[in-house]
Amino acid sequence: MKAVSQLMSQAIGNAMKMLSERSRLLGWLSVILVVGFLTTSIAGYVVSRNSIRAGIATQALPLTADNIYSEIQRDILHPVVISSLMSQDTFLREWILDGERDPSQIVRYLNEIKKKYGTVSSFLVSERSLNYYYAGGTLKTVRSDEPRDEWYFRVRDMKTPYETNVDYDMANRNTMTVFINYRVLDFQGNFIGATGVGLTLDAVSSLIDSYQEKFHRRIYFVDPQGTIVLAGKSMKDVHGSIRDLPGIGTVAGQILSHGKEPSSLEYHRSGNMVLVNSRFIPELGWHLVVEQNEREDIQAIKQVFWINLTVSSAVSLLVLAITLFAVNRYQRRLESLATTDALTGLLNRQAFETSFQNMIAEAKRTGRPFSAILLDIDLFKQINDNFGHLEGDKVLHSIAQLVSASTRESDVAARWGGEEFLVMLRDCPLEEAINVAEKLRQEVSSHRFPLKRPHEPITVSLGIAQYIPPESDADFFARIDNAMYQAKENGRNLAVASRTQSSTPASNEA
């Protein structure tokens, strides 16, 4: 009894140890997979994001700024060239120096300029008369005390040849207009007036909007003081100085103090990185600012990142499932090897003892009877000697199949050792066990075993006993064993039952 208890304790301990080791294995494997996939995915995302950010800052954005600058030269700086040509025009200068005798001549000239170059305004202010001429005639006489005429007196006193100014055009229903104000000098270099052309602010804003749509960037102009002077319609709510705007205010000083060389900067807005390329355009006297929010470019790799995480999770679960399946299968195989007799497929003796203890406990708890049959193959040594051990193994296997076929699913059969088999019959009194044993004896004796040459019938001797509480395990097994040996002594091919302390034959067939 003590030995059986030790075996049970050892079996339970081994099972718990295997379960613990399996849990640790799966736990470590899960950690390795999760950490590995997360590290790979995050590292890939960070490298891709930094690569895209560097590409935007060093290549895409400067190249875009160059292209935008080329577009500006074509669309916005063209009026500067026109104004420059007008200020150098011999006819215009000689007309002023000749005393402005025929205003219709200059009006026709300004009208031709307007039509030829598609500007919304063309003008000339003479220093001699202070008359403001435009394509429709003489607009007015400028005065130094008139706020709307300050631009002329500023141009007269400035050192640079021209300026770009955003102002209302009285000759065009006070439309907000971008004027190119160019100084006109006589042939000796003396100031004699100001001329130029204008583009409506809406037209310029539309051009900027077209740039933004074409290049997918935010584009605007700021003056040397940092005030936004020109922007697309998409930025109609953005105005004032960039120094006061969130995000870009942190780099405004660098934009305005960088000089004529392009600058590459960055700032954060609404949690996103915004890359900035700026340059000073001397023809306009403004800074061109081109911004790109990296969100759209990063969005694609974010999607890839989440796809990678999803795939990684699926792969991790699949690997864990396969590992769990393999571990369970391997464990079942180990358990089978540890509990099953390899030759017969029945339980081995160690596993049988565990089942026996469970059945003993059940019988004591419920009071239901259970019986056991001990079976020994008669003269098995002669079979091995006459036919060989391989043929003997076939006999053992065949008898194991007959034992399994003669018992119920709730019964337990085992190879007890050598040529002995032991069967426990749950919820079975002695008389029923005797019937089972007798039936099994007859099936063995009549069975045609697959041996190589003719042979005498193979028979078995059986001992039967019902467990009688509170007898010990050793006493119970001793009664079964004694009954089986009594069957041997009485001529073999018998089933003998043990009734308490005495044993009587249940069958006496030769």
MARPA-583167 format. One record per residue (C-alpha): residue in three letters; z, x, y; residue number from 0. Coordinates in Angstrom, 3 decimals, m for minus. Each point is the difference from the previous one (the first is absolute). Layout:
REM residues N
R  type         z         x         y  seq
R   ALA         Z         X         Y  NUM
...
REM end
This chain:
REM residues 510
R  type         z         x         y  seq
R   MET     0.000     0.000     0.000    0
R   LYS     0.855     2.827     2.364    1
R   ALA    m3.314     1.730    m0.758    2
R   VAL    m1.931    m3.199     0.695    3
R   SER     1.828    m0.481     3.309    4
R   GLN    m0.826     3.548     0.992    5
R   LEU    m3.658    m0.585    m0.820    6
R   MET    m0.026    m3.170     2.075    7
R   SER     1.636     1.718     2.957    8
R   GLN    m2.469     2.860    m0.268    9
R   ALA    m2.968    m2.412    m0.136   10
R   ILE     1.229    m1.890     3.063   11
R   GLY     0.615     3.273     1.843   12
R   ASN    m3.482     1.277    m0.854   13
R   ALA    m1.557    m3.261     1.177   14
R   MET     1.883     0.137     3.318   15
R   LYS    m0.962     3.634     0.438   16
R   MET    m3.671    m0.770    m0.615   17
R   LEU     0.158    m2.922     2.454   18
R   SER     1.657     2.210     2.609   19
R   GLU    m2.558     2.772    m0.496   20
R   ARG    m2.862    m2.484     0.232   21
R   SER     1.413    m1.429     3.233   22
R   ARG     0.353     3.485     1.472   23
R   LEU    m3.531     0.890    m1.090   24
R   LEU    m1.489    m3.110     1.592   25
R   GLY     2.153     0.507     3.098   26
R   TRP    m1.139     3.579     0.517   27
R   LEU    m3.593    m0.898    m0.760   28
R   SER     0.164    m2.813     2.573   29
R   VAL     1.454     2.337     2.620   30
R   ILE    m2.646     2.669    m0.696   31
R   LEU    m2.846    m2.515     0.176   32
R   VAL     1.276    m1.700     3.156   33
R   VAL     0.757     3.272     1.788   34
R   GLY    m3.295     1.523    m1.130   35
R   PHE    m2.156    m2.935     1.042   36
R   LEU     1.893    m0.514     3.278   37
R   THR    m0.231     3.683     0.863   38
R   THR    m3.706     0.098    m0.799   39
R   SER    m0.781    m3.210     1.900   40
R   ILE     2.088     0.857     3.062   41
R   ALA    m1.280     3.576     0.108   42
R   GLY    m3.579    m1.242    m0.291   43
R   TYR     0.587    m2.544     2.765   44
R   VAL     1.617     2.549     2.333   45
R   VAL    m2.730     2.595    m0.594   46
R   SER    m2.755    m2.594     0.524   47
R   ARG     1.696    m1.379     3.118   48
R   ASN     0.459     3.455     1.518   49
R   SER    m3.565     0.916    m0.884   50
R   ILE    m1.340    m3.155     1.647   51
R   ARG     2.234     0.543     3.024   52
R   ALA    m1.158     3.607     0.354   53
R   GLY    m3.626    m1.055    m0.448   54
R   ILE     0.340    m2.613     2.734   55
R   ALA     1.774     2.354     2.390   56
R   THR    m2.219     3.057    m0.481   57
R   GLN    m3.378    m1.486    m0.883   58
R   ALA    m0.543    m3.749     0.189   59
R   LEU     1.757    m0.711     3.287   60
R   PRO    m1.396     2.978     1.977   61
R   LEU    m3.461    m0.740    m1.356   62
R   THR     0.381    m3.638     0.994   63
R   ALA     1.195     1.045     3.452   64
R   ASP    m3.075     2.202     0.329   65
R   ASN    m2.246    m2.886    m0.988   66
R   ILE     1.768    m2.338     2.399   67
R   TYR    m0.361     2.596     2.746   68
R   SER    m3.720     0.126    m0.720   69
R   GLU    m0.149    m3.793     0.193   70
R   ILE     1.909     0.083     3.273   71
R   GLN    m2.379     2.567     1.394   72
R   ARG    m2.859    m2.273    m0.855   73
R   ASP     1.503    m3.303     1.116   74
R   ILE     2.658     0.717     2.607   75
R   LEU    m0.786     3.455     1.400   76
R   HIS    m3.600    m0.965     0.588   77
R   PRO     0.975    m1.669     3.288   78
R   VAL     1.510     3.341     1.094   79
R   VAL    m3.407     1.605    m0.444   80
R   ILE    m1.649    m2.829     1.904   81
R   SER     2.488     0.337     2.865   82
R   SER    m0.537     3.757     0.047   83
R   LEU    m3.769    m0.477     0.251   84
R   MET     0.467    m2.517     2.814   85
R   SER     2.227     2.396     1.969   86
R   GLN    m2.670     2.709    m0.309   87
R   ASP    m2.916    m2.315     0.777   88
R   THR    m2.009     1.342     2.980   89
R   PHE    m1.057    m3.462     1.136   90
R   LEU     3.595    m1.270     0.128   91
R   ARG     1.276     3.017     1.951   92
R   GLU    m2.935     0.037     2.429   93
R   TRP     0.381    m3.736     0.568   94
R   ILE     3.635     0.505     1.055   95
R   LEU    m0.814     3.037     2.137   96
R   ASP    m2.909    m1.901     1.604   97
R   GLY     2.482    m2.508     1.439   98
R   GLU    m0.202    m2.812    m2.568   99
R   ARG    m2.825    m1.584     2.018  100
R   ASP    m1.385    m2.307    m2.684  101
R   PRO     2.815    m1.450    m2.235  102
R   SER    m2.573    m1.802    m2.131  103
R   GLN    m1.174     3.354    m1.335  104
R   ILE     3.412     0.960    m1.362  105
R   VAL     0.586    m3.516    m1.297  106
R   ARG    m3.277     0.161    m1.910  107
R   TYR     0.964     3.441    m1.294  108
R   LEU     3.421    m1.211    m1.249  109
R   ASN    m1.613    m3.045    m1.594  110
R   GLU    m2.472     2.205    m1.874  111
R   ILE     2.855     2.175    m1.252  112
R   LYS     1.855    m3.059    m1.224  113
R   LYS    m3.034    m1.378    m1.830  114
R   LYS    m1.139     3.311    m1.441  115
R   TYR     3.342     1.041    m1.460  116
R   GLY     1.487    m3.416    m0.756  117
R   THR     3.143     0.421     2.096  118
R   VAL     1.835    m2.967     1.445  119
R   SER     0.407     1.684     3.351  120
R   SER    m1.543     2.772     2.103  121
R   PHE     1.266     0.896     3.463  122
R   LEU    m0.070     2.391     2.955  123
R   VAL     2.539     0.414     2.802  124
R   SER    m1.172     2.017     2.979  125
R   GLU     2.465     2.256     1.804  126
R   ARG    m1.962    m0.442     3.256  127
R   SER     0.191    m3.830     0.178  128
R   LEU     2.627    m0.732    m2.699  129
R   ASN    m2.357    m2.746    m1.221  130
R   TYR     0.260    m1.034    m3.656  131
R   TYR    m3.524    m0.511    m1.393  132
R   TYR    m0.707    m1.556    m3.411  133
R   ALA    m2.962    m1.478    m1.859  134
R   GLY     0.365    m3.275     1.888  135
R   GLY     0.190     1.446     3.519  136
R   THR     2.837     1.143     2.248  137
R   LEU     3.354    m1.143    m1.372  138
R   LYS     2.375     1.077     2.778  139
R   THR     1.290     2.858     2.090  140
R   VAL     2.846     1.895    m1.659  141
R   ARG     3.191     0.589     1.955  142
R   SER     2.811     2.429    m0.494  143
R   ASP     2.603    m2.736     0.507  144
R   GLU    m1.470    m2.192    m2.742  145
R   PRO     1.794     0.562    m3.376  146
R   ARG    m3.137    m0.823    m1.955  147
R   ASP    m1.887     2.737     1.840  148
R   GLU     2.498     2.750    m0.768  149
R   TRP    m2.241     1.300    m2.741  150
R   TYR    m2.671     1.130     2.496  151
R   PHE     2.330     2.029     2.155  152
R   ARG     1.532     1.499    m3.116  153
R   VAL    m3.470     1.067    m1.197  154
R   ARG    m0.812     1.416     3.417  155
R   ASP     3.027     2.297    m0.124  156
R   MET    m0.049     1.019    m3.669  157
R   LYS    m1.126     3.432    m1.193  158
R   THR    m1.725    m1.133    m3.203  159
R   PRO    m3.546    m1.371     0.190  160
R   TYR     0.847    m3.423    m1.421  161
R   GLU     2.664    m2.296    m1.416  162
R   THR     0.174    m2.877    m2.419  163
R   ASN     1.787    m3.015     1.399  164
R   VAL     0.812    m3.437    m1.364  165
R   ASP    m0.098    m2.577     2.815  166
R   TYR    m1.188    m3.449     0.931  167
R   ASP    m3.688    m0.241     0.964  168
R   MET    m0.324    m2.253     3.030  169
R   ALA    m3.777     0.075    m0.384  170
R   ASN     0.314    m1.473    m3.498  171
R   ARG     2.503    m2.888     0.454  172
R   ASN     2.979     2.360    m0.069  173
R   THR    m0.637     0.961    m3.605  174
R   MET     2.190     2.820    m1.271  175
R   THR    m2.407     2.928    m0.092  176
R   VAL    m0.008     3.655    m0.981  177
R   PHE    m1.510     1.860     2.996  178
R   ILE    m1.376     3.519     0.062  179
R   ASN     0.577     1.112     3.598  180
R   TYR    m2.121     3.089     0.793  181
R   ARG     0.168     2.023     3.227  182
R   VAL    m3.306     0.360     1.910  183
R   LEU    m0.536     3.247     1.903  184
R   ASP    m2.754     0.960     2.420  185
R   PHE    m2.146     3.052    m0.470  186
R   GLN     2.660     2.176     1.646  187
R   GLY     2.769    m1.341    m2.283  188
R   ASN     1.599    m2.379     2.512  189
R   PHE     1.381    m3.343    m1.198  190
R   ILE    m2.251    m2.875     1.105  191
R   GLY     1.009    m2.856    m2.331  192
R   ALA     0.867    m1.243    m3.464  193
R   THR    m2.301    m1.566    m2.564  194
R   GLY     0.109    m1.042    m3.609  195
R   VAL    m0.241    m2.797    m2.556  196
R   GLY     2.416    m2.250    m1.831  197
R   LEU     0.476    m1.574    m3.413  198
R   THR     2.053    m3.142    m0.512  199
R   LEU     3.316     0.589    m1.700  200
R   ASP    m0.857    m2.690    m2.565  201
R   ALA    m3.162     1.875    m0.900  202
R   VAL     1.911     3.251    m0.389  203
R   SER     2.742    m1.738    m1.998  204
R   SER    m2.661    m1.461    m2.272  205
R   LEU    m1.386     3.500    m0.504  206
R   ILE     3.448     1.262    m0.925  207
R   ASP     0.447    m2.957    m2.360  208
R   SER    m3.278     0.912    m1.645  209
R   TYR     1.245     3.572    m0.422  210
R   GLN     3.230    m1.249    m1.543  211
R   GLU    m1.841    m2.252    m2.410  212
R   LYS    m2.474     2.713    m0.881  213
R   PHE     2.519     2.795    m0.534  214
R   HIS     3.053    m2.099    m0.975  215
R   ARG     2.153     1.738     2.576  216
R   ARG     1.965    m1.076     3.064  217
R   ILE    m1.649     1.415     3.122  218
R   TYR     1.100    m0.023     3.633  219
R   PHE     0.022     2.099     3.162  220
R   VAL     2.942     1.151     2.096  221
R   ASP    m0.025     1.650     3.395  222
R   PRO     1.749     3.327     0.665  223
R   GLN     3.207    m1.904     0.796  224
R   GLY    m0.028    m1.698    m3.393  225
R   THR    m1.004    m3.488     1.133  226
R   ILE    m2.337    m1.875    m2.342  227
R   VAL    m3.075    m0.588     2.147  228
R   LEU    m2.515    m1.143    m2.562  229
R   ALA     0.402    m1.543    m3.439  230
R   GLY    m1.690    m2.422    m2.320  231
R   LYS     0.722    m3.717    m0.073  232
R   SER     2.104     0.521    m3.110  233
R   MET     2.503     1.836     2.222  234
R   LYS     0.119    m2.592     2.776  235
R   ASP     3.772    m0.313    m0.403  236
R   VAL     0.489     3.784     0.226  237
R   HIS     0.227     1.241     3.561  238
R   GLY     1.985     2.273     2.264  239
R   SER     0.841     3.616    m0.719  240
R   ILE    m0.120     1.420    m3.489  241
R   ARG     3.255     1.749     0.849  242
R   ASP     1.728    m3.384    m0.173  243
R   LEU    m1.631    m1.251    m3.217  244
R   PRO     1.922     0.193    m3.282  245
R   GLY    m1.192     2.682    m2.365  246
R   ILE    m2.674     1.668     2.045  247
R   GLY     2.493     0.548     2.808  248
R   THR     1.471     2.791    m2.129  249
R   VAL    m3.254     2.007     0.207  250
R   ALA    m1.262    m1.211     3.406  251
R   GLY     1.062     3.228     1.713  252
R   GLN    m1.988     2.069    m2.505  253
R   ILE    m3.092    m2.171     0.497  254
R   LEU     0.093     0.295     3.785  255
R   SER     0.862     3.697     0.146  256
R   HIS    m2.351     1.275    m2.677  257
R   GLY    m2.863     0.790     2.355  258
R   LYS    m3.642    m0.264    m0.979  259
R   GLU     0.430     1.094    m3.627  260
R   PRO     0.268    m2.840    m2.570  261
R   SER     3.487    m0.579    m1.355  262
R   SER     1.085    m1.374    m3.378  263
R   LEU     3.350    m1.785     0.061  264
R   GLU     1.871    m2.647    m1.951  265
R   TYR     2.694    m2.616     0.547  266
R   HIS     1.564    m2.935    m1.831  267
R   ARG    m0.654    m3.636     0.842  268
R   SER     1.403    m2.951    m1.948  269
R   GLY     0.948     2.283    m2.859  270
R   ASN    m3.489     1.502    m0.334  271
R   MET    m1.313     3.426     0.913  272
R   VAL    m2.587    m0.076     2.807  273
R   LEU    m2.213     3.054     0.451  274
R   VAL    m1.280     0.725     3.515  275
R   ASN    m2.888     2.066     1.299  276
R   SER    m0.301     0.342     3.757  277
R   ARG    m2.225     1.895     2.419  278
R   PHE    m0.542     0.115     3.720  279
R   ILE    m3.446    m1.164     1.154  280
R   PRO    m0.663     1.740     3.311  281
R   GLU    m3.043    m2.205     0.747  282
R   LEU     2.327    m3.012     0.139  283
R   GLY     3.196     1.758     0.979  284
R   TRP     1.789    m1.835    m2.810  285
R   HIS     1.497     0.845    m3.378  286
R   LEU    m1.761    m1.520    m3.004  287
R   VAL     2.580    m1.031    m2.609  288
R   VAL    m1.080    m0.824    m3.555  289
R   GLU     2.628    m1.296    m2.415  290
R   GLN    m0.119    m0.678    m3.717  291
R   ASN     2.723    m1.788    m1.899  292
R   GLU     0.154     1.616    m3.415  293
R   ARG     1.118    m3.287    m1.556  294
R   GLU    m3.503    m1.113    m0.999  295
R   ASP    m0.836     3.371    m1.553  296
R   ILE     3.388     0.245    m1.717  297
R   GLN    m0.190    m3.607    m1.235  298
R   ALA    m2.543     0.949    m2.654  299
R   ILE     2.159     2.747    m1.487  300
R   LYS     3.030    m2.290     0.247  301
R   GLN    m1.863    m2.462    m2.181  302
R   VAL    m0.847     2.835    m2.394  303
R   PHE     3.680     1.023     0.088  304
R   TRP     1.172    m3.482    m0.985  305
R   ILE    m2.729    m0.234    m2.636  306
R   ASN     1.179     3.355    m1.380  307
R   LEU     3.583    m1.248    m0.070  308
R   THR    m1.085    m3.188    m1.774  309
R   VAL    m2.067     1.924    m2.538  310
R   SER     2.801     2.542    m0.408  311
R   SER     2.508    m2.781    m0.614  312
R   ALA    m2.306    m1.600    m2.553  313
R   VAL    m0.581     3.355    m1.713  314
R   SER     3.744     0.726     0.031  315
R   LEU     0.774    m3.366    m1.570  316
R   LEU    m2.766     0.528    m2.566  317
R   VAL     1.263     3.497    m0.845  318
R   LEU     3.564    m1.288    m0.272  319
R   ALA    m1.160    m2.913    m2.165  320
R   ILE    m1.967     2.343    m2.276  321
R   THR     2.930     2.411    m0.118  322
R   LEU     2.435    m2.811    m0.783  323
R   PHE    m2.328    m1.285    m2.699  324
R   ALA    m0.381     3.496    m1.478  325
R   VAL     3.734     0.694     0.183  326
R   ASN     0.850    m3.349    m1.579  327
R   ARG    m2.602     0.518    m2.684  328
R   TYR     1.248     3.507    m0.660  329
R   GLN     3.574    m1.256    m0.017  330
R   ARG    m0.880    m2.774    m2.427  331
R   ARG    m1.733     2.563    m2.160  332
R   LEU     3.062     2.227     0.090  333
R   GLU     2.226    m2.953    m0.764  334
R   SER    m2.307    m0.969    m2.829  335
R   LEU     0.087     3.545    m1.370  336
R   ALA     3.773     0.020     0.373  337
R   THR     0.547    m3.383    m1.694  338
R   THR    m2.940    m0.430    m2.407  339
R   ASP    m0.718     1.627    m3.310  340
R   ALA    m3.424     1.598     0.373  341
R   LEU    m1.110    m0.613    m3.591  342
R   THR     0.985    m3.634    m0.483  343
R   GLY     0.097    m1.355     3.543  344
R   LEU     3.492    m1.441    m0.615  345
R   LEU     3.119     0.906     1.951  346
R   ASN     1.565     3.325    m0.879  347
R   ARG     3.620     0.298    m1.059  348
R   GLN     1.400     0.851     3.454  349
R   ALA    m1.677    m2.971     1.688  350
R   PHE     1.014    m2.231    m2.900  351
R   GLU     3.660     0.888     0.430  352
R   THR    m0.159    m1.083     3.655  353
R   SER    m1.534    m3.322    m1.018  354
R   PHE     2.579    m0.330    m2.778  355
R   GLN     2.851     0.347     2.504  356
R   ASN    m1.558    m2.675     2.194  357
R   MET    m0.279    m2.342    m2.973  358
R   ILE     3.606     0.690    m1.035  359
R   ALA     1.165    m0.846     3.516  360
R   GLU    m2.109    m3.165     0.014  361
R   ALA     1.415    m1.116    m3.364  362
R   LYS     3.559     0.550     1.201  363
R   ARG    m0.684    m1.854     3.241  364
R   THR    m1.889    m3.006    m1.414  365
R   GLY     1.381    m0.161    m3.561  366
R   ARG    m3.518    m0.255    m1.390  367
R   PRO    m0.647     1.816    m3.285  368
R   PHE    m2.348     2.894    m0.454  369
R   SER    m0.929     1.872    m3.126  370
R   ALA    m1.638     3.297    m0.890  371
R   ILE    m2.375     1.165    m2.762  372
R   LEU    m0.176     3.637    m1.121  373
R   LEU    m3.241     0.773    m1.884  374
R   ASP    m0.742     3.155    m2.022  375
R   ILE    m3.333     0.787    m1.700  376
R   ASP     0.503     0.528    m3.706  377
R   LEU    m0.994     3.393    m1.434  378
R   PHE    m1.620     1.047     3.310  379
R   LYS     0.247     3.681    m0.920  380
R   GLN    m2.339    m0.590    m2.924  381
R   ILE    m2.524    m1.582     2.358  382
R   ASN     0.019     3.133     2.174  383
R   ASP    m0.174     2.245    m3.031  384
R   ASN    m2.812    m1.928    m1.693  385
R   PHE    m2.113    m0.949     3.004  386
R   GLY     1.029     2.404     2.759  387
R   HIS     1.981    m0.453     3.170  388
R   LEU    m2.927    m1.481     1.965  389
R   GLU    m0.296    m2.790    m2.563  390
R   GLY     3.759    m0.404     0.128  391
R   ASP    m0.220    m0.461     3.748  392
R   LYS    m2.551    m2.784    m0.564  393
R   VAL     2.490    m1.759    m2.285  394
R   LEU     2.723     0.278     2.669  395
R   HIS    m2.340    m1.413     2.625  396
R   SER    m1.090    m2.898    m2.224  397
R   ILE     3.592    m0.958    m0.875  398
R   ALA     0.913     0.139     3.727  399
R   GLN    m2.810    m2.507     0.648  400
R   LEU     1.300    m2.259    m2.784  401
R   VAL     3.528     0.188     1.467  402
R   SER    m1.289    m0.911     3.475  403
R   ALA    m2.009    m2.906    m1.418  404
R   SER     3.016    m1.359    m1.908  405
R   THR     2.376    m0.077     2.980  406
R   ARG     0.257    m2.121     3.131  407
R   GLU    m0.603     1.175     3.556  408
R   SER     3.738    m0.173     0.675  409
R   ASP     0.765     2.261    m3.004  410
R   VAL     0.143     3.792     0.231  411
R   ALA    m1.554     2.360    m2.564  412
R   ALA     0.334     3.787    m0.111  413
R   ARG    m0.758     2.989    m2.142  414
R   TRP     3.485     1.058    m1.000  415
R   GLY    m1.041     3.342    m1.409  416
R   GLY    m2.362     1.415    m2.627  417
R   GLU    m1.153    m2.958    m2.109  418
R   GLU     2.757    m2.372     1.219  419
R   PHE    m0.516    m2.945     2.352  420
R   LEU     2.661    m2.159     1.630  421
R   VAL    m0.506    m3.541     1.308  422
R   MET     2.456    m2.001     2.147  423
R   LEU    m0.428    m3.761    m0.113  424
R   ARG     1.381    m1.695     3.101  425
R   ASP     1.694    m3.405    m0.405  426
R   CYS    m0.486     0.215    m3.783  427
R   PRO     2.690    m0.720    m2.647  428
R   LEU     0.098     1.873    m3.297  429
R   GLU    m1.878    m2.592    m2.105  430
R   GLU    m2.978     0.000     2.352  431
R   ALA     0.056     3.801     0.056  432
R   ILE    m0.110     0.040    m3.827  433
R   ASN    m3.124    m2.201     0.105  434
R   VAL    m1.651     2.313     2.548  435
R   ALA     0.843     3.046    m2.122  436
R   GLU    m1.286    m1.585    m3.180  437
R   LYS    m3.240    m1.017     1.681  438
R   LEU    m0.430     3.512     1.354  439
R   ARG     0.694     1.520    m3.447  440
R   GLN    m2.679    m2.167    m1.586  441
R   GLU    m2.570     0.789     2.684  442
R   VAL     0.522     3.732    m0.452  443
R   SER    m0.233    m0.138    m3.785  444
R   SER    m3.219    m2.028     0.135  445
R   HIS    m1.617     1.958     2.834  446
R   ARG    m3.049     2.171    m0.717  447
R   PHE     0.745     3.304     1.716  448
R   PRO    m3.055     2.086     1.114  449
R   LEU     0.539     2.966    m2.308  450
R   LYS    m2.822     2.168    m1.300  451
R   ARG     0.419    m0.856    m3.718  452
R   PRO     1.603    m2.716    m2.107  453
R   HIS     3.777    m0.031    m0.083  454
R   GLU     2.972    m1.988    m1.171  455
R   PRO     1.237    m2.754     2.344  456
R   ILE     2.123     1.342     2.878  457
R   THR     3.345    m1.769     0.283  458
R   VAL     3.038     0.044     2.255  459
R   SER     3.735    m0.481    m0.448  460
R   LEU     1.820    m2.009     2.649  461
R   GLY     3.603    m0.413     1.062  462
R   ILE     1.032    m3.055     2.044  463
R   ALA     3.214    m0.745     1.932  464
R   GLN     1.229    m2.359     2.714  465
R   TYR     2.152     1.449     2.751  466
R   ILE     3.583    m1.297    m0.336  467
R   PRO     2.145     0.556     3.136  468
R   PRO     2.089     1.924     0.624  469
R   GLU    m1.220     2.568    m2.487  470
R   SER    m1.086     3.343     1.409  471
R   ASP    m3.557     1.227     0.239  472
R   ALA     0.665     2.605    m2.658  473
R   ASP     1.390    m2.606    m2.442  474
R   PHE    m2.979    m2.299     0.619  475
R   PHE    m2.553     2.767    m0.615  476
R   ALA     1.976     1.161    m3.054  477
R   ARG    m0.265    m3.489    m1.537  478
R   ILE    m3.774    m0.105     0.570  479
R   ASP    m0.449     3.500    m1.365  480
R   ASN     2.125    m0.768    m3.097  481
R   ALA    m2.028    m3.152    m0.652  482
R   MET    m3.242     1.947     0.185  483
R   TYR     1.271     2.682    m2.404  484
R   GLN     1.202    m2.730    m2.348  485
R   ALA    m3.586    m1.317    m0.032  486
R   LYS    m1.174     3.511    m0.889  487
R   GLU     2.552     0.345    m2.799  488
R   ASN    m0.892    m3.424    m1.394  489
R   GLY    m3.612     1.031    m0.631  490
R   ARG    m1.649     0.026     3.463  491
R   ASN    m2.381    m2.624     1.433  492
R   LEU     3.065    m2.118     0.749  493
R   ALA     1.612    m1.617     3.043  494
R   VAL     3.822     0.145    m0.182  495
R   ALA     2.274    m1.787     2.448  496
R   SER     3.464     1.156     1.036  497
R   ARG     2.440    m2.892     0.237  498
R   THR     3.055     1.351     1.751  499
R   GLN     1.513     2.699    m2.208  500
R   SER    m2.039    m0.673    m3.180  501
R   SER    m3.737     0.352    m0.571  502
R   THR    m2.045    m2.349    m2.256  503
R   PRO    m3.724     0.203    m0.735  504
R   ALA    m2.213    m2.488     1.807  505
R   SER    m2.954     0.678    m2.237  506
R   ASN    m0.548     1.856    m3.248  507
R   GLU    m3.722     0.349    m0.318  508
R   ALA    m1.321     3.071    m1.828  509
REM end
